[in-house]
Amino acid sequence: MGRSVRSCVVICAVAVLVGASACSSSKSGASPKSPSSTTVVPTGTPVKAVAITDTSLGQTATDVLEGIKVGVQAVNAAGGINGHPLEVSTCTDTGDANEAAACARNAASDPSVLAVVGGYTSYGASVDPILQASGTANVGNAEGNPTDIACSVCFNSAASYLSTAGSALAAVKLLNAKRVGVPYIDTAGGASIAPTLAPELTPFGAQTVGVVPIATTAADVTPQAAAEGAANPDVIIDALTTELYTKFIHAYRQQGFQTPFVISGGVFDAHGIQTQLSGANNNIYVDLYFNHDSPGYNTFTADMNKYAASYPDRTDVVLQGYFAAKELAYAAKHASSLTKAGILSEMNSLKNYDSDGLLPPLDYTTPQTGLGGKAPRVFADHIWLYKYDNGQFVKVGAGSAINIFTGGA
């Protein structure tokens, strides 16, 4: 969903998979680098994982699966997991909580499936308890609701759901906003966004306004855009799907409102803003899940150009899927055993995971204390704020990472 998911409320998670042979783990990780020009074909028994994906999220679901696919290709081109190829299958819940639960049960009961990769679904409340009971790690998930941010087997690789808080704090600190508009997807996860933001904004003298629900099936969002404008926000953040947010921004601008938007790089790359928001792409800021001025981002774009040159999107949701695939490959390579328990144990003991600058080092051994300890499983806790300018992203301020809980570095 567009920020969807982040927004879909964000809502989502990412999927990918992997597995492989054992090696005692060093608990400090360096993410696998891009394949060299020499390709080593892995010939061992495939290592399997499952991506649980909500196809009702539209382009977001497509993007995350493409990222996983490219990540898997990069892993296998570099020799796989100790000689075993990574193999990913997809289970779709088609926007149904019961189907999401069935996907989780199937993954949990199959001993050949070592992990869920990414869980890009809106139904964490149905999926998470099943994965927790079976000890199945959800590697690289994008949180979609309050259940996900406390899930004991979830290891997020992007701010996702709570990046909305980062957007709001970035707008308050860097754009001097005091009234933050929050149009949101009309789901339980979406409804939780404004209440989550309120205590984060209060210390800065800011508040949420224009908290407007929008159904995913809404064909015309003109009334909701009018309601948002009437609330007189200083900035509007993204808590909608790609499709809804695109329609919403056009409808809002057509009514003459020029309020700045902070949209998600998770669902909009620069080309997408230029084309999808053509005629309404003025005063657009972007929060990015990952640092685009990093060696890791250069590796990602090189792999996309190598394995998916014709794929049009380079959003951070694509990168999220790619990142998760490589992260799971690393965990499988260093796990004490190629089992569900082995992968979960390795992820739980992984600290200082080096993503080549895409994120600050990840530490899965220490619970998150943000939101008064209500988000213990949020490990990727930063975003970067850029402004869209004539087809490219330009850093705002020093371009430093912004903590989604404190607004600090």
C-alpha positions in Angstrom: 0.0 0.0 0.0 1.4 3.1 -0.5 3.2 4.3 2.2 1.3 2.6 2.3 1.6 -0.3 3.7 3.7 1.7 5.7 0.9 3.1 5.5 -1.3 0.5 4.7 -1.1 1.7 7.0 1.6 1.4 6.4 0.8 -1.6 6.7 3.0 -4.2 5.7 5.8 -6.4 5.7 8.2 -7.7 3.4 8.9 -11.1 2.1 11.8 -13.2 1.2 13.6 -16.2 2.0 16.5 -18.3 2.4 18.4 -20.8 4.2 21.5 -22.7 4.3 24.3 -24.4 6.0 25.7 -23.8 9.3 28.6 -22.0 10.7 28.9 -20.7 14.1 27.8 -17.2 14.0 29.7 -14.1 14.7 27.0 -11.9 16.0 28.1 -8.9 14.1 27.0 -9.0 10.6 28.0 -7.6 7.3 25.4 -7.8 4.6 26.4 -9.8 1.5 27.9 -7.6 -1.2 26.9 -7.6 -4.8 27.9 -10.6 -6.9 31.2 -10.2 -8.7 31.5 -10.6 -12.5 32.2 -14.3 -11.8 29.0 -16.2 -11.0 29.1 -19.3 -8.9 26.1 -21.5 -9.4 24.8 -23.1 -6.1 24.0 -26.7 -6.6 22.9 -27.9 -3.1 19.4 -28.6 -1.8 17.4 -25.4 -2.1 16.8 -23.5 1.1 13.2 -22.5 1.3 11.2 -19.6 2.8 7.8 -18.0 2.2 6.7 -14.5 1.6 3.2 -13.8 2.9 1.9 -11.0 0.8 -1.4 -9.0 0.7 -2.2 -8.6 -3.0 -4.9 -6.1 -2.1 -2.1 -3.7 -1.4 -1.6 -3.3 -5.2 1.7 -1.9 -6.4 3.3 -2.2 -3.0 2.9 -6.0 -3.0 4.3 -6.1 -6.6 7.3 -4.0 -5.6 8.2 -6.0 -2.5 8.1 -9.2 -4.4 10.3 -7.8 -7.2 12.8 -6.7 -4.6 12.8 -10.2 -3.0 13.3 -11.7 -6.5 16.3 -9.5 -7.2 17.7 -10.1 -3.8 17.5 -13.9 -4.3 19.1 -13.6 -7.7 22.0 -11.6 -6.2 22.4 -14.1 -3.3 22.4 -17.1 -5.7 24.8 -15.4 -8.2 27.2 -15.0 -5.3 27.1 -18.8 -4.6 23.9 -19.0 -2.6 24.0 -20.0 1.1 27.1 -22.1 1.5 26.4 -23.6 -1.9 22.6 -24.0 -1.4 20.3 -21.9 -3.7 17.8 -19.6 -2.0 14.3 -20.4 -3.0 11.3 -18.2 -2.3 7.6 -18.9 -2.7 4.7 -16.6 -2.2 1.5 -17.1 -0.3 -1.1 -14.4 -0.9 -3.9 -13.5 1.5 -5.9 -11.4 -1.1 -6.9 -9.0 1.6 -8.5 -11.7 3.8 -7.5 -12.3 7.5 -8.4 -16.0 7.3 -6.3 -16.5 4.2 -3.4 -14.7 5.9 -3.7 -17.0 8.9 -3.8 -20.0 6.5 -0.5 -18.8 4.9 1.1 -18.6 8.3 -0.1 -22.0 9.4 1.2 -23.6 6.2 4.6 -22.0 6.7 4.7 -22.8 10.4 3.8 -26.5 9.9 6.2 -27.2 7.0 9.7 -28.1 8.4 11.3 -27.3 5.0 10.3 -23.7 5.3 12.9 -22.0 7.5 11.4 -18.6 7.8 8.8 -16.1 6.6 10.4 -13.4 4.7 8.8 -10.2 5.0 5.2 -10.7 5.9 4.0 -7.8 3.8 0.4 -8.1 5.0 -2.2 -6.0 6.7 -3.1 -8.9 9.0 -0.4 -9.2 11.5 -3.0 -9.9 14.2 -3.8 -13.1 12.4 -0.3 -14.1 11.3 2.0 -13.1 14.2 0.5 -15.5 16.9 0.9 -18.5 14.6 4.5 -17.6 13.8 5.3 -17.0 17.4 3.8 -20.3 18.6 5.8 -22.2 16.0 9.1 -20.3 16.5 9.1 -19.2 12.8 11.1 -16.0 12.2 9.6 -13.2 10.1 12.8 -11.7 8.7 12.6 -8.2 7.1 9.0 -7.6 8.0 7.3 -4.3 7.5 5.1 -3.7 10.5 1.5 -3.0 9.6 -0.1 -2.5 13.0 0.4 -2.5 16.7 0.6 -6.3 16.8 3.7 -6.3 14.5 5.7 -3.9 16.6 5.5 -6.3 19.6 5.8 -9.6 17.7 8.6 -11.6 19.4 9.7 -13.4 16.1 9.6 -10.3 13.9 12.7 -8.5 12.7 11.9 -5.4 10.7 14.3 -4.0 8.1 12.6 -0.6 7.5 10.6 1.9 9.6 7.4 1.1 7.6 4.4 1.5 9.8 6.0 3.9 12.2 7.9 5.8 9.6 4.8 7.9 9.6 5.9 9.1 13.0 9.3 9.9 11.4 7.6 11.9 8.7 5.6 13.9 11.3 8.7 14.6 13.4 10.8 15.5 10.4 8.0 18.0 9.3 7.9 19.5 12.8 11.6 19.8 13.2 12.7 20.6 9.6 9.6 22.3 8.1 8.4 24.0 11.3 5.0 22.4 11.1 2.6 22.6 14.1 -0.5 21.0 12.5 0.0 17.6 10.9 -2.7 16.3 8.6 -3.3 12.5 8.7 -5.6 11.1 6.0 -5.4 7.3 6.6 -6.6 4.0 5.3 -9.9 3.1 7.0 -8.6 0.0 8.8 -7.7 -0.7 12.4 -4.1 -0.2 11.6 -4.8 3.1 9.9 -6.9 4.3 12.8 -4.0 3.7 15.2 -1.7 6.1 13.4 -3.0 9.5 14.8 -3.2 8.2 18.4 0.3 6.9 18.1 1.6 10.2 16.7 -0.1 12.5 19.3 2.2 11.9 22.3 5.3 12.1 19.9 4.2 15.5 18.6 3.1 17.1 21.9 6.6 17.8 23.2 7.2 19.9 20.1 4.0 21.9 20.5 2.5 20.1 17.5 -0.7 18.2 17.0 -2.6 16.0 14.5 -5.5 17.6 12.5 -7.5 16.4 9.6 -7.6 12.8 10.7 -9.7 11.6 7.8 -10.4 7.9 7.1 -10.5 6.8 3.4 -11.7 3.3 2.3 -9.4 1.4 0.0 -12.4 1.1 -2.4 -13.0 4.8 -2.6 -13.3 5.8 -6.2 -13.7 9.6 -5.5 -11.7 11.1 -2.7 -12.8 14.7 -3.3 -14.9 14.9 -0.1 -12.0 13.6 2.0 -9.6 16.1 0.4 -12.0 18.9 1.2 -12.2 17.8 4.8 -8.5 17.7 5.0 -8.1 21.2 3.6 -10.7 22.5 6.0 -8.6 21.4 8.9 -5.9 23.8 7.8 -2.8 21.6 8.2 0.7 22.9 7.9 1.8 19.6 6.4 0.1 16.4 5.4 1.8 13.0 5.9 1.3 9.8 4.1 -0.8 7.0 5.6 -2.5 5.8 2.5 -1.8 3.3 -0.3 0.0 4.4 -3.4 -3.2 4.5 -5.4 -5.2 6.3 -2.8 -2.5 8.8 -2.0 -2.0 9.6 -5.7 -5.7 10.3 -6.1 -5.8 12.2 -2.8 -2.9 14.6 -3.7 -4.5 15.3 -7.1 -7.9 16.0 -5.5 -6.3 18.2 -2.8 -4.4 20.3 -5.3 -7.4 20.6 -7.7 -9.2 22.3 -4.8 -6.5 24.9 -4.6 -4.7 23.8 -1.5 -0.9 24.1 -1.6 0.0 22.5 1.7 3.3 20.5 1.7 3.0 16.8 1.6 5.5 14.4 3.1 5.1 11.2 1.1 6.8 7.8 1.4 9.8 6.8 -0.6 8.6 3.4 0.2 6.1 3.7 -2.6 7.2 6.7 -4.6 10.5 7.0 -6.3 11.5 10.2 -8.1 10.2 8.9 -11.4 6.9 7.9 -9.8 6.4 11.4 -8.4 7.2 13.0 -11.8 4.7 10.8 -13.6 2.0 9.8 -11.2 1.8 13.2 -9.6 2.3 15.2 -12.8 0.6 18.6 -12.3 0.4 18.1 -8.6 4.0 17.5 -7.6 4.9 20.9 -6.2 5.8 21.2 -2.5 6.4 17.4 -2.2 8.8 16.0 0.4 9.8 12.4 0.7 10.7 10.3 3.7 13.0 7.5 2.8 13.4 4.2 4.7 17.0 3.9 3.6 20.0 6.2 3.1 20.2 6.7 -0.6 23.7 8.3 -0.3 25.3 5.0 0.8 27.4 2.3 -0.8 24.6 -0.1 0.0 22.2 1.9 -2.1 24.6 1.8 -5.0 24.8 -2.0 -4.7 21.0 -2.2 -4.8 20.7 -0.1 -7.9 23.5 -2.0 -9.6 21.7 -5.3 -8.9 18.4 -3.9 -10.0 20.0 -2.8 -13.3 21.6 -6.2 -13.7 18.6 -8.5 -12.9 15.5 -6.3 -13.4 16.6 -3.5 -15.7 13.1 -3.2 -17.3 11.3 -3.0 -14.0 10.2 0.6 -13.7 10.2 1.1 -9.9 13.1 1.8 -7.6 11.0 2.5 -4.5 12.2 1.8 -1.0 9.6 -1.0 -0.8 11.5 -2.7 -3.6 14.7 -2.1 -1.6 13.0 -3.5 1.5 12.3 -6.8 -0.2 15.8 -6.9 -1.6 17.3 -6.1 1.8 15.3 -8.8 3.6 16.3 -11.5 1.2 20.0 -10.7 1.7 19.6 -10.4 5.5 17.9 -13.8 5.7 20.6 -15.3 3.6 23.2 -13.9 6.0 21.4 -15.4 9.0 21.0 -18.8 7.4 24.6 -18.8 6.4 25.6 -18.3 10.0 22.9 -20.2 11.8 24.0 -23.1 14.1 21.5 -25.3 12.2 19.3 -25.0 9.1 16.1 -25.2 10.9 13.4 -22.8 12.0 15.0 -22.7 15.5 18.4 -22.2 14.1 17.3 -19.1 12.0 15.3 -17.7 14.9 18.3 -18.1 17.3 20.7 -16.4 14.9 18.4 -13.5 14.3 17.8 -13.0 18.0 21.6 -12.9 18.6 22.5 -10.7 15.6 23.8 -7.3 16.5 25.7 -4.5 14.6 24.3 -5.9 11.4 26.1 -3.9 8.7 23.9 -2.9 5.8 26.7 -0.9 4.0 25.2 2.4 5.2 21.6 1.7 4.2 20.6 1.8 7.8 22.4 2.5 11.1 23.7 -0.8 12.4 20.9 -3.1 13.4 20.9 -4.7 16.8 18.2 -7.4 17.3 19.4 -8.2 20.9 18.0 -5.1 22.5 14.3 -4.2 22.6 13.2 -0.8 21.4 12.3 1.6 24.1 10.5 4.1 22.0 6.8 4.8 22.6 7.4 4.0 26.2 8.4 0.5 25.3 5.3 -0.2 23.3 7.3 -1.0 20.2 9.9 -3.4 21.4 10.3 -5.1 17.9 11.0 -1.9 15.9 14.7 -2.1 15.2 15.0 0.0 12.0 14.1 3.2 13.7 15.3 6.0 11.3 14.1 7.8 8.1 15.8 10.4 5.9 13.9 13.5 4.6 14.4 14.7 1.1 12.5 17.2 -1.1 11.4 16.3 -4.6 12.9 18.8 -7.1 12.5 18.5 -10.9 12.9 14.7 -11.1 15.3 14.1 -8.2 15.5 13.9 -4.5 17.4 16.7 -2.7 18.5 16.4 0.9 16.7 18.6 3.5 19.1 20.2 5.9 22.2 18.1 6.5 20.4 15.0 5.2 21.0 13.2 8.5 19.0 10.2 9.7 16.0 11.1 11.8 14.9 8.9 14.7 11.2 8.1 14.3 10.6 8.1 18.0 12.6 11.2 19.1 13.1 13.3 16.0 16.9 13.3 16.9 19.7 11.8 14.9 
